[in-house]
């Protein structure tokens, strides 16, 4: 329970594993919407993507990224290796921005889910009084950067 904020961040949403899982889930979510547009996508392909969303060969992904020099396409190739019947539809209708921007939004959401429940602790007056003897570097639009005491204006 005494896990530091840095440990929580590193173990949750700011690591490569989370990034890869998010990419797989985003591709699956996109593919689920495509049959409504009339594309011939089978339930078996979607089920295969869902069942292999977290079966990521990180060594293969690293090798693909080294060869392709493109993180999203490296993951697409790795995911296609896990899902051979779904391979033709994995990145269908997606752009790298779709994947990159939405994984960033997922990471932000997960970060807020960690920080927001702790906001009362972070902004409590008791914490300000407890740390008021510590120096801090701060600045505003009108003032230059200067050393100030925490808990004081």
Secondary structure as GFF3:
##gff-version 3
##sequence-region A 1 153
A	DSSP	alpha_helix	5	11	.	.	.	ID=ss1
A	DSSP	alpha_helix	16	34	.	.	.	ID=ss2
A	DSSP	three_ten_helix	35	37	.	.	.	ID=ss3
A	DSSP	alpha_helix	43	51	.	.	.	ID=ss4
A	DSSP	alpha_helix	58	68	.	.	.	ID=ss5
A	DSSP	alpha_helix	71	82	.	.	.	ID=ss6
A	DSSP	three_ten_helix	87	89	.	.	.	ID=ss7
A	DSSP	alpha_helix	96	115	.	.	.	ID=ss8
A	DSSP	three_ten_helix	116	118	.	.	.	ID=ss9
A	DSSP	alpha_helix	119	122	.	.	.	ID=ss10
A	DSSP	alpha_helix	125	130	.	.	.	ID=ss11
A	DSSP	beta_strand	135	138	.	.	.	ID=ss12
A	DSSP	beta_strand	146	149	.	.	.	ID=ss13
###
